[in-house]
Amino acid sequence: MGSTTWSARWFPSRLLTAGVASGIVTCVLAATVVGVPATLAAPASPAASASSDQAYEAVDTFLREQLDDPGIPGAAISVVRDGVQVHSAAFGRADDSGRAMTPQTPVLLASTSKSLTAIAVMQQVEAGRLQLDEPVRTYLPWFTLKDSRSSSITVRHLLHQASGMAAGDTAFEASNAQGPEAIEEGVRALSGSPLAGEPGEGFRYASANFNVLGLLVQTVSGQPFGDYMEQHVFGPLGMAHSHTTREAARADNAAAGYSLWFGAFWRQTDVPAPSTGMPSTTMYASAEDIGRELIALLDEGRFGGRAILQPESVDALLTPRARVDESKEYAMGWFTRPLLEAAGPSDRATQAGPLAEGAGAVPLVLEHQGEWGNTHTFKALVPATGLGVALVVNANDTSAPSRLKALDYNVLRILHGQPPTPAVVQEDWLQRYSWVVSLALLLAELLSLALALTLLLRNRAPAPRQAPARKHAPARKRWFLPAYAVAALALDTFALWLCFVYAPVRFDTNLAVIVRQFPDVGVSLVPVLALAIIWSLPRTVLLLARVFTSGPAPGRRQSTSLA
């Protein structure tokens, strides 16, 4: 996806088959893709099965082209319908060794971890150990933020991203902390964070909400959160390729993550995946395992004849209570919106009250995307039709993640009989070209360093006499040195303001996260900051000292004495 438009070859006859597909039908026959068999569904009519097969083939063709064109390393997809996995496929490589990506390959989930944590929370609600409308302090008496209003934050507020916590509480993302104690340490570190709003008054997305929820599960269950997830969520769902730690995922041949460097090439990149963020961002799962989670949620909490949640808990989990904008709401770990991918342009134009389903209305989709420095994941549920989709990509373009997000929406479009649409890059210039800005700052700092060293090292010992032709040189030097010192300080100040003030506010995060999660930016910013912080003071002192030792002051008559 090196450009903002999609290749014209995405619209040949191979993809037009999606235009005649009527969508996923109630029951389909299994298809075998790249050697991975899909689970057999109940018998369906030959015509319906053929229609579904065309949609799956169109999806696979589309994803192959996305890997081939911009060079995305690997991806895997799983489609479920009415309690059955009906399609799975994988494309590309899992790492630099050339190991093939498979539907069973674990990938770092990023924010799609949240819906798994929500299941664990609702299990504890069913067990009577948690109550949704009880304050967090009922279970964690020490819990506090830099705001007295934090005492009124409830479990439900956290689940619906309505606690008032700020999205900028992301310092944990730059950590490499591992181990079960990391979650509590991360939550305790929030004590200095202010609230951005009144608890319960509105939606404010913050991964910290789900980190607190993970600690609540750990506290009331008496088990480390990772152990709880393995025993009570992954185990019952048969999620054999899902993990809560980086070490366990790597032992299961997890996919390596890739980042797009300098907008030009994909590079295998290791970014932090701390246990601190396990409940919100750093769990791992394969596409097929996510499909099992989707099956359970679509079947009122049942999987394989076993209930992991009661129907009323699933209903509460999937019911939105926080409005995000005019067409989107938030449930417990799920965004909810109209499934416009299932409607043509005329249908979309006539939809009123997009969040109200009814006869002839566009159905609702519950979805969540996961964005990390080197992975992209997507999961979606369409309860009205029993459809679930899981897509994992072991790469991310942090300068323009909207390009990969377009994959998600276009997969939904193809599965609902619509052709894919061009990707629209939504990020502003600073995010898209942040690597250019950081490289320009580094070049400016290096030129400034070179000039400073030249001025300080040249003619260190003044000559006892000035030749007549150079009698005004000291005056010029005395004028130039302080002017340069001021200009160099201005450059340093601008770099520090951009890194510590503007960028963190603009991207709702902090500098450490930018450096660690945007590797091509970080590789330039680190030396920029080192020069701006460490070198600026000694440079200024040395330059000003030379002003007073480089010769007589302007206008002062020079002595002709040889003494």
C-alpha positions in Angstrom: 0.0 0.0 0.0 2.7 2.5 -1.0 0.1 4.9 -2.5 -3.3 6.2 -1.5 -5.1 4.6 -4.3 -5.6 0.9 -5.1 -4.3 -0.8 -8.1 -6.7 -0.9 -11.1 -6.1 -4.6 -11.3 -8.2 -5.1 -8.2 -11.3 -4.8 -10.3 -10.9 -7.5 -13.0 -13.4 -10.3 -13.5 -12.0 -12.3 -10.5 -13.3 -9.7 -8.0 -16.5 -9.1 -9.9 -17.6 -12.5 -8.7 -18.1 -10.8 -5.3 -20.6 -8.5 -6.9 -22.9 -11.4 -7.8 -22.5 -13.1 -4.4 -25.6 -12.5 -2.2 -23.6 -12.7 1.0 -22.9 -15.5 3.3 -25.8 -17.9 3.3 -27.2 -19.7 6.3 -25.4 -23.0 5.8 -22.4 -23.6 3.5 -20.1 -26.5 2.6 -16.5 -26.3 3.7 -13.7 -25.1 1.5 -10.1 -26.1 1.7 -7.7 -23.2 1.2 -3.9 -23.4 1.0 -4.1 -26.8 2.5 -6.1 -25.8 5.6 -9.5 -27.6 5.8 -12.5 -25.6 7.0 -15.0 -27.2 9.3 -18.0 -28.8 7.5 -21.3 -27.0 7.9 -24.8 -28.4 7.6 -25.9 -29.3 4.1 -26.8 -26.4 1.8 -28.1 -26.1 -1.7 -25.5 -26.3 -4.4 -26.4 -22.8 -5.6 -25.9 -21.3 -2.2 -22.7 -23.1 -1.6 -21.3 -22.0 -5.0 -22.2 -18.4 -4.2 -20.4 -18.5 -0.8 -17.4 -20.2 -2.4 -17.2 -17.3 -4.9 -17.2 -14.8 -2.1 -14.4 -16.6 -0.3 -12.4 -16.9 -3.5 -12.8 -13.1 -4.0 -11.7 -12.4 -0.5 -8.6 -14.6 -0.9 -7.8 -13.0 -4.3 -8.1 -9.6 -2.7 -5.8 -10.4 0.2 -3.2 -12.0 -2.0 -3.1 -8.9 -4.1 -2.6 -6.7 -1.0 0.3 -8.8 0.0 1.8 -8.8 -3.5 1.4 -5.2 -4.3 2.8 -3.3 -1.3 4.7 -6.3 0.0 2.8 -6.9 3.3 4.6 -9.9 4.8 1.7 -12.1 5.9 -2.0 -12.4 6.8 -4.5 -15.0 7.9 -8.3 -14.9 7.9 -11.1 -17.0 9.5 -14.8 -16.7 8.7 -17.5 -18.2 10.9 -21.2 -18.5 10.4 -24.0 -20.0 12.6 -21.6 -21.7 15.0 -19.3 -23.1 12.3 -16.0 -22.1 10.8 -16.8 -22.0 7.1 -13.5 -20.6 5.7 -9.9 -20.1 6.7 -6.8 -19.1 4.7 -3.4 -17.7 5.2 -0.9 -15.9 2.9 2.7 -14.8 2.9 5.4 -15.4 5.5 5.5 -15.4 9.2 9.1 -14.2 9.6 12.4 -13.6 7.7 13.1 -17.3 7.6 10.4 -17.6 5.0 8.2 -19.8 7.3 4.7 -19.7 5.9 1.9 -17.9 7.7 -1.0 -20.2 8.7 -4.5 -19.8 10.2 -3.0 -21.3 13.4 -0.1 -18.9 13.6 -0.3 -16.7 16.8 -0.1 -12.9 16.2 0.1 -10.1 18.7 -3.5 -8.9 19.0 -3.0 -5.3 20.3 -6.4 -3.8 21.2 -8.4 -6.8 20.0 -7.2 -8.3 23.3 -9.9 -6.3 25.1 -12.9 -8.4 24.1 -11.2 -11.5 25.6 -10.7 -9.6 28.9 -14.4 -8.6 28.8 -15.3 -12.3 28.7 -13.2 -12.9 31.8 -14.8 -10.0 33.6 -18.3 -11.2 32.9 -17.4 -14.7 34.1 -16.5 -13.1 37.4 -19.7 -11.2 37.5 -21.6 -14.5 37.0 -19.6 -16.0 39.8 -20.7 -13.1 42.1 -17.1 -11.9 42.7 -17.6 -8.7 40.7 -20.6 -6.4 40.3 -20.8 -4.1 37.3 -21.9 -1.0 39.2 -19.6 -1.3 42.2 -16.7 1.1 42.4 -13.3 -0.3 41.6 -12.2 0.6 45.1 -14.5 -2.0 46.5 -12.1 -4.6 45.1 -8.9 -2.5 45.0 -9.0 -0.2 48.0 -5.7 1.5 47.1 -6.8 2.4 43.6 -6.5 6.1 42.9 -5.8 8.6 40.2 -4.7 12.2 40.4 -8.3 13.2 40.9 -10.7 12.6 43.7 -13.4 11.7 41.2 -11.6 8.4 40.6 -13.3 7.0 43.7 -16.6 6.8 41.7 -15.2 4.8 38.7 -17.1 1.5 38.5 -16.5 -1.8 36.7 -19.1 -0.9 34.1 -17.4 2.4 33.4 -14.2 0.6 32.7 -15.8 -1.9 30.3 -17.6 0.8 28.3 -14.5 3.1 28.2 -16.4 5.7 30.2 -14.2 6.0 33.3 -12.9 9.5 32.3 -9.4 8.2 32.1 -7.3 9.9 29.4 -6.2 8.1 26.2 -2.7 9.4 26.8 -2.2 6.9 29.7 -0.1 4.7 27.4 3.3 4.8 29.1 3.1 1.0 29.6 3.3 0.5 25.8 7.0 1.5 25.9 7.9 -0.9 28.7 9.4 -4.3 28.4 8.1 -5.4 31.8 7.3 -9.1 31.9 5.8 -11.3 34.6 2.5 -11.5 36.5 3.4 -8.6 38.8 3.6 -6.2 35.9 -0.2 -5.6 35.6 -0.5 -4.4 39.2 2.6 -2.3 38.9 1.2 -0.6 35.8 -2.2 0.1 37.5 -0.4 1.5 40.5 1.6 3.8 38.2 -1.7 5.4 37.2 -1.9 7.2 40.5 -0.3 10.3 39.0 -2.7 10.4 36.0 -5.5 13.0 35.9 -9.0 12.3 34.7 -10.0 13.8 31.4 -13.7 13.8 32.3 -16.4 12.8 34.8 -16.7 9.1 35.3 -19.7 7.8 33.4 -20.4 11.0 31.5 -19.0 9.9 28.1 -16.8 7.8 25.9 -13.0 8.2 26.2 -10.9 5.4 24.8 -8.1 4.4 27.1 -6.3 1.0 27.2 -5.7 1.7 30.9 -9.4 0.9 31.5 -8.9 -2.7 30.5 -5.6 -3.0 32.4 -7.5 -2.2 35.5 -10.1 -4.8 34.6 -7.4 -7.4 34.2 -6.1 -6.6 37.7 -9.7 -6.9 39.0 -10.0 -10.4 37.5 -6.6 -11.3 38.9 -7.6 -10.0 42.4 -11.0 -11.5 42.8 -10.2 -14.9 41.2 -7.0 -15.4 43.2 -5.1 -16.3 40.0 -2.6 -14.4 37.9 -4.5 -12.9 35.0 -2.6 -14.9 32.4 -3.2 -18.2 34.2 -6.9 -17.3 34.5 -7.2 -16.6 30.8 -5.5 -19.9 29.9 -7.7 -21.9 32.2 -11.1 -20.2 31.9 -11.2 -18.6 28.4 -8.6 -20.1 26.0 -9.0 -23.7 27.3 -12.8 -24.0 27.1 -12.8 -22.3 23.7 -10.2 -24.7 22.3 -7.9 -21.7 21.6 -4.7 -23.8 21.6 -2.7 -21.1 19.8 -3.6 -18.2 22.1 -1.2 -16.9 24.7 -0.8 -14.2 27.3 2.9 -13.8 27.2 5.5 -13.1 24.5 7.6 -16.1 25.6 4.7 -18.6 25.3 3.7 -17.2 21.9 7.2 -17.5 20.5 7.4 -21.0 21.8 4.3 -21.7 19.7 6.0 -20.2 16.5 4.2 -16.8 16.7 4.6 -14.6 13.7 7.3 -11.9 13.8 6.0 -8.4 13.5 7.0 -6.0 10.6 7.0 -2.2 10.4 7.1 -0.1 7.2 10.3 1.9 7.5 10.6 5.3 5.9 7.4 4.6 3.8 9.5 2.4 1.6 10.2 -1.1 2.9 8.9 -3.7 5.4 11.4 -4.7 8.1 11.1 -7.3 10.8 10.9 -5.2 13.9 10.8 -6.1 17.6 8.7 -3.6 19.5 7.8 -3.9 23.2 4.9 -6.2 24.2 4.9 -5.8 28.0 2.8 -8.0 30.4 1.7 -4.7 31.9 -0.7 -4.3 29.0 -1.8 -8.0 28.8 -5.5 -7.3 29.5 -5.7 -4.5 26.9 -3.2 -5.0 24.2 -0.5 -7.7 24.5 -2.3 -11.1 24.3 -1.7 -13.3 21.2 -4.0 -15.5 19.2 -4.3 -17.0 15.7 -7.1 -16.2 13.2 -8.7 -19.6 13.8 -8.7 -19.1 17.6 -10.3 -15.7 17.3 -13.0 -17.4 15.2 -13.7 -19.7 18.1 -14.3 -16.6 20.3 -16.6 -15.2 17.7 -18.6 -18.5 17.5 -19.2 -18.5 21.3 -20.4 -14.9 21.3 -22.7 -15.5 18.4 -24.1 -18.6 20.0 -25.1 -16.9 23.3 -21.9 -17.9 25.1 -21.7 -21.6 24.1 -18.9 -23.4 22.3 -18.6 -27.1 21.7 -21.7 -27.8 23.8 -20.2 -26.0 26.8 -21.2 -22.5 28.1 -18.4 -20.1 28.9 -21.0 -17.4 29.5 -24.7 -17.2 30.2 -26.9 -15.7 27.4 -27.7 -12.7 29.6 -24.0 -12.0 30.1 -23.4 -12.1 26.4 -26.3 -9.8 25.8 -24.8 -7.3 28.4 -21.4 -7.7 26.9 -22.5 -6.9 23.3 -25.0 -4.1 24.3 -23.5 -0.6 23.7 -23.9 2.0 26.4 -21.4 4.7 25.5 -21.9 6.8 22.4 -18.7 7.4 20.4 -20.2 9.7 17.7 -23.4 10.0 15.6 -23.1 6.6 14.1 -21.0 4.6 16.5 -21.3 3.3 20.1 -19.2 1.2 22.4 -20.1 -2.0 24.2 -17.8 -4.1 26.4 -14.7 -4.2 24.2 -16.7 -3.7 20.9 -17.4 -0.8 18.7 -21.0 -0.9 17.2 -22.0 0.7 14.0 -24.2 0.1 10.9 -22.8 -2.5 8.5 -22.7 -0.1 5.6 -20.5 -2.6 3.7 -23.7 -4.7 3.2 -25.6 -1.8 1.5 -25.3 -0.1 -1.9 -24.8 3.7 -2.1 -28.5 4.3 -2.4 -29.3 2.2 0.7 -26.7 4.0 2.7 -28.0 7.4 1.7 -31.5 6.6 3.0 -30.5 5.1 6.3 -31.9 7.1 9.3 -31.3 6.2 12.9 -28.2 4.1 12.0 -28.0 2.4 15.3 -31.6 1.1 15.3 -32.1 -2.2 13.6 -35.4 -3.1 12.1 -37.1 -4.3 8.9 -35.2 -3.1 5.9 -32.5 -1.5 8.1 -28.8 -2.0 7.7 -27.7 -4.6 10.2 -25.3 -3.7 13.0 -21.7 -4.9 13.1 -19.7 -5.2 16.3 -16.0 -4.8 15.6 -12.6 -3.9 17.0 -9.2 -3.2 15.4 -5.8 -3.8 17.0 -3.0 -1.4 16.1 0.6 -2.1 17.3 3.9 -0.9 16.0 4.3 -4.1 14.0 0.9 -5.9 13.8 -2.7 -5.2 12.7 -5.7 -7.3 13.8 -9.5 -7.1 13.2 -12.5 -9.0 14.5 -16.1 -8.4 13.6 -19.6 -9.9 14.5 -22.8 -9.4 12.6 -25.4 -10.9 15.1 -28.3 -10.5 12.7 -26.7 -12.9 10.2 -24.5 -15.0 12.4 -21.4 -13.9 10.6 -18.0 -13.5 12.3 -14.7 -12.4 10.7 -11.2 -12.5 12.1 -8.2 -11.0 10.2 -4.6 -10.9 11.4 -1.7 -9.2 9.7 1.9 -9.5 11.1 2.7 -5.9 10.0 1.7 -2.3 10.4 2.3 1.0 8.8 2.3 3.3 11.8 2.5 6.4 9.5 -0.8 5.5 7.8 -2.6 2.7 9.6 -5.8 3.6 7.7 -4.3 1.7 4.7 -4.4 -1.5 6.6 -7.8 -0.7 8.1 -9.1 -0.6 4.6 -8.4 -4.3 4.4 -10.9 -4.9 7.2 -13.7 -2.9 5.6 -13.2 -4.3 2.2 -13.2 -7.9 3.4 -16.6 -7.2 4.9 -17.7 -5.6 1.6 -16.7 -8.6 -0.5 -18.4 -11.0 1.9 -21.6 -9.0 1.4 -21.5 -8.9 -2.3 -19.9 -5.5 -2.8 -16.7 -4.7 -4.7 -13.7 -3.3 -2.7 -13.2 0.4 -2.6 -10.0 2.5 -2.7 -8.2 3.1 0.6 -8.5 6.7 1.9 -5.5 7.8 4.0 -7.0 9.6 7.0 -3.8 10.5 8.9 -2.5 14.1 8.9 0.8 15.2 7.4 2.7 15.0 10.6 1.9 11.3 11.2 2.3 10.3 7.5 5.6 12.1 7.2 6.9 11.9 10.8 9.9 10.0 9.6 10.7 12.8 7.2 10.4 15.4 10.0 12.6 13.4 12.4 15.3 12.9 9.6 15.2 16.6 8.9 15.7 17.4 12.5 18.6 15.0 12.7 20.2 16.6 9.7 19.8 20.1 11.1 21.3 19.0 14.4 24.2 17.3 12.7 24.9 20.4 10.6 24.7 22.6 13.7 27.1 20.3 15.5 29.6 20.4 12.6 29.4 24.2 12.4 29.9 24.5 16.1 33.0 22.2 16.1 34.4 24.2 13.2 34.0 27.5 15.0 35.4 26.2 18.2 38.4 24.4 16.8 39.5 26.8 14.1 42.1 29.5 15.1 42.0 28.5 18.8 45.1 30.6 19.5 44.7 34.2 18.3 47.7 35.6 16.4 49.7 38.3 18.2 49.2 40.6 15.3 46.4 41.2 12.9 47.2 41.7 9.2 45.8 45.0 7.9 43.4 43.1 5.6 41.9 41.2 8.5 41.6 43.9 11.0 37.8 43.7 11.1 37.7 39.9 11.3 37.5 39.7 15.1 34.5 42.1 15.0 32.7 39.8 12.5 33.5 36.8 14.6 32.2 38.4 17.7 28.9 39.2 15.9 28.5 35.8 14.3 29.3 33.6 17.3 26.4 34.8 19.5 24.0 34.9 16.6 24.8 31.3 15.8 24.5 30.3 19.5 21.0 31.8 19.6 20.0 30.1 16.3 21.3 26.7 17.6 19.4 27.1 20.8 16.3 27.9 18.8 16.7 24.7 16.9 17.1 22.7 20.1 14.1 24.3 21.7 11.9 23.6 18.6 13.0 19.9 18.6 12.3 19.5 22.3 8.9 21.3 22.0 7.9 19.1 19.1 8.9 15.9 20.9 7.8 16.6 24.4 4.8 18.9 23.9 3.2 18.9 20.5 3.6 15.3 19.3 2.4 13.7 22.6 -0.7 16.0 22.7 -1.4 15.5 19.0 -1.2 11.7 19.2 -2.5 11.3 22.8 0.5 9.4 24.0 4.0 10.1 25.3 7.4 10.4 23.7 8.6 7.0 24.9 5.7 5.3 23.1 6.4 7.2 19.9 10.1 6.2 19.9 9.4 2.5 20.7 6.2 2.0 18.5 7.3 4.1 15.5 10.8 2.6 14.9 11.7 4.5 11.8 10.9 7.7 13.7 12.6 6.6 16.8 15.9 5.8 15.1 16.2 9.5 14.2 14.6 11.1 17.3 16.9 9.5 19.8 20.1 11.2 18.5 18.2 14.5 17.9 17.2 14.5 21.6 20.6 13.5 22.7 22.1 16.5 20.9 19.4 18.9 21.9 19.6 18.0 25.6 23.3 17.0 26.2 25.2 19.2 23.8 23.2 22.4 23.8 24.6 23.8 27.2 28.3 23.1 26.7 28.1 24.3 23.1 26.5 27.6 24.1 29.0 28.2 26.9 32.0 27.5 24.7 30.7 29.7 21.9 30.1 32.6 24.1 33.5 32.1 25.8 35.1 32.4 22.4 33.4 35.8 21.9 35.4 37.2 24.7 38.7 35.5 23.9 38.7 35.9 20.1 40.0 39.5 19.9 39.3 43.1 21.0 35.8 44.4 21.1 34.4 46.2 18.1 35.5 49.8 17.9 38.4 49.4 20.4 41.7 50.6 19.0 44.2 47.8 18.8 47.5 48.3 20.5 50.7 48.5 18.4 52.9 47.6 21.3 55.1 44.5 20.9 55.4 44.1 24.6 
